[in-house]
Amino acid sequence: MAASSRAQVLDLYRAMLRESKHFSAYNYRMYAVRRIRDAFRENKNVKDPVEIQALVNKAKRDLEIIRRQVHIGQLYSTDKLIIENQEKPRT
């Protein structure tokens, strides 16, 4: 993978993770983060430039979907789950 292509993929990966952490619903947020990580791990050994570009284009479309869903989710907020309200143990 070319250096510019690698940088583009890493930027896209970070943007998807960053944006998915804005989901207001805990279950959607955790599912999105897990699914993004799994998808990128699954395709990390792809060497064909055409296939890489197709995957990058799909990831860009998915990023736009995540952005829209986050926005829609913020319009219809719900109460936080118990797991989200727990304080982290102090050390």
C-alpha positions as CSV (number, residue, x, y, z in Angstrom):
1,M,0.0,0.0,0.0
2,A,1.4,3.4,-0.9
3,A,2.2,5.8,1.8
4,S,-0.5,8.3,0.8
5,S,-3.1,5.5,0.5
6,R,-2.1,4.2,3.9
7,A,-2.4,7.7,5.4
8,Q,-5.8,8.1,3.7
9,V,-7.0,4.8,5.2
10,L,-5.8,5.6,8.7
11,D,-7.5,9.1,8.5
12,L,-10.7,7.4,7.4
13,Y,-10.4,4.8,10.2
14,R,-9.9,7.5,12.8
15,A,-12.7,9.7,11.5
16,M,-15.1,6.8,11.5
17,L,-14.2,5.9,15.1
18,R,-14.4,9.5,16.2
19,E,-17.8,10.1,14.6
20,S,-19.2,6.8,15.9
21,K,-18.4,7.8,19.4
22,H,-21.0,10.6,19.0
23,F,-23.9,8.1,18.9
24,S,-26.2,9.0,21.9
25,A,-27.4,5.4,22.3
26,Y,-24.8,3.2,24.1
27,N,-25.7,0.1,22.1
28,Y,-25.4,1.8,18.7
29,R,-22.1,3.4,19.8
30,M,-20.5,0.2,20.9
31,Y,-21.8,-1.7,17.9
32,A,-20.4,0.9,15.5
33,V,-17.0,1.0,17.1
34,R,-16.8,-2.8,17.2
35,R,-18.0,-3.1,13.5
36,I,-15.5,-0.5,12.3
37,R,-12.6,-2.2,14.0
38,D,-13.6,-5.6,12.7
39,A,-14.0,-4.4,9.2
40,F,-10.6,-2.7,9.0
41,R,-8.9,-5.7,10.6
42,E,-10.6,-8.0,8.2
43,N,-9.2,-6.0,5.2
44,K,-5.8,-5.1,6.5
45,N,-4.0,-7.6,4.3
46,V,-5.6,-6.5,1.0
47,K,-2.8,-5.6,-1.5
48,D,-4.7,-4.9,-4.7
49,P,-4.9,-1.1,-5.3
50,V,-8.2,-1.4,-7.1
51,E,-9.8,-3.4,-4.2
52,I,-8.3,-0.9,-1.7
53,Q,-9.8,2.0,-3.5
54,A,-13.2,0.2,-3.6
55,L,-13.0,-0.4,0.1
56,V,-12.0,3.2,0.8
57,N,-15.0,4.4,-1.3
58,K,-17.3,2.1,0.7
59,A,-15.8,3.4,4.0
60,K,-16.4,7.0,2.9
61,R,-20.1,6.2,2.1
62,D,-20.3,4.5,5.5
63,L,-18.8,7.5,7.2
64,E,-21.5,9.7,5.7
65,I,-24.2,7.2,6.9
66,I,-22.7,7.3,10.4
67,R,-22.8,11.1,10.4
68,R,-26.4,11.2,9.3
69,Q,-27.4,8.5,11.9
70,V,-25.6,10.4,14.7
71,H,-27.5,13.6,13.7
72,I,-30.8,11.8,13.7
73,G,-30.0,10.1,17.0
74,Q,-29.3,13.5,18.6
75,L,-32.8,14.7,17.5
76,Y,-34.4,11.9,19.5
77,S,-32.4,11.5,22.6
78,T,-33.2,8.9,25.3
79,D,-32.2,8.3,28.9
80,K,-28.8,6.9,29.5
81,L,-28.5,3.2,30.3
82,I,-27.3,2.2,33.8
83,I,-24.0,1.0,32.4
84,E,-23.3,4.5,31.1
85,N,-24.0,6.2,34.4
86,Q,-21.6,4.1,36.5
87,E,-18.6,6.0,37.8
88,K,-15.2,4.6,37.0
89,P,-13.4,3.2,40.1
90,R,-11.0,5.7,41.7
91,T,-7.4,4.6,42.1
